[in-house]
Amino acid sequence: MAKRPTISDLARISGVSVATVDRVLNSRLPVREDTARRVYEAATEIGYHAAGLIKQRMRHELPEYRLGFLLLKGNYVFYSEFARELELAVSRSPRFRGVAMIDFADSLAPDEIVERARKLAAKCRAVALVGPDHPTLTVAVEEMKAKGLPVFSLLSDFAAGIREGYVGLDNRKVGRSAAWMIS
C-alpha cells in the first residue's frame, strides 16, 4: 500500500515551509497568490488529499463580480449557446469569482434594450450588450459610464467612443474581404 502524502511532502515538493503550507490550508495569514498556486499545483501533482480544499480557499479569497450580459432572443440556438459559453467562461475565471447574469431581449427595439440593460446595470459591476447603433442606446451607455459602470458592445458595435470596448468582428475588414472576393 502506497504511503499517503503528508504536509512535509507537500512543503518539500512545492519549495515552501510546512508553516506556509499550513497557512495556505487554513487561511491563517496572507500568502502570496503565486505561492498558494505553487502549493496547489504540487498538491495536485502528488495526490495530496486536501488539494480540493486548497483550490477552494484560493478561489474564496478572489473578489466576486457579477457581470451582466444582454443578448437577443434566447430561443435562438446561437444566443442560447453563446449564453452557456459566457456562463462557463465567467465561472472559470482564474482572476475572480464571477456570476454571469444573462437576460434576453425579444427584439432589437432600442427602448426594450435600454430598459433591460438598466435593470442589469443596477445589479452588476459591468454590462455587455448586443444592440443596434441607435441614439437612445448611446445615451443610455453615456449614463451608465457616468455612474462608473463599464459597458461593452457584443457582436455589433454601438456607442463608439463611449462604450468601454467592442467584442466582435471588425466590420470594415469583413467588408473589404467581401469586396475583394466579389471582385
KABEL-V68307 format. One line per field, one symbol per residue. ss: DSSP state (~ for helix, > for strand, _ for the rest). phi: phi as a letter, one per 40 degrees, with the letter a starting at -180 (. if undefined). psi: psi as a letter, one per 20 degrees, with the letter a starting at -180 (. if undefined). A space follows every 50 residues. Layout:
ss: ???
phi: ???
psi: ???
This chain:
ss: ______~~~~~~~~___~~~~~~~~~______~~~~~~~~~~~~~~____ ~~~~~~~~~~___>>>>>>>>>____~~~~~~~~~~~~~~~_____>>>> >>>>>____~~~~~~~~~~~~~~__>>>>_____~~~~~~~~~~~~___> >>>>__________>>>___~~~~~~~~~~~~_
phi: .ccccbccccccccgbcccccccccbfcbcbddcccccccccccccgccb cccccccccccccbbbbbbbbbfcccddccccccccdcccccdcbacbbc bbbbccaccdccccccccccccbbcabbbbaccbdccccccdcccccgcc bbcbgbcafdgbccabbiccccccccccccccc
psi: pqppqrhggggghikrrhhggghghjlgrppqghghhggghggggikphk hhgggghghhiqqpqpppporqniipgghhhggghggggghjpiiroqpo opqpqhrjphggggghghgghhirhqqpqprqnqhghgghgggghhjjop pqpphpprlpigqhrpoaqohghggggggghg.
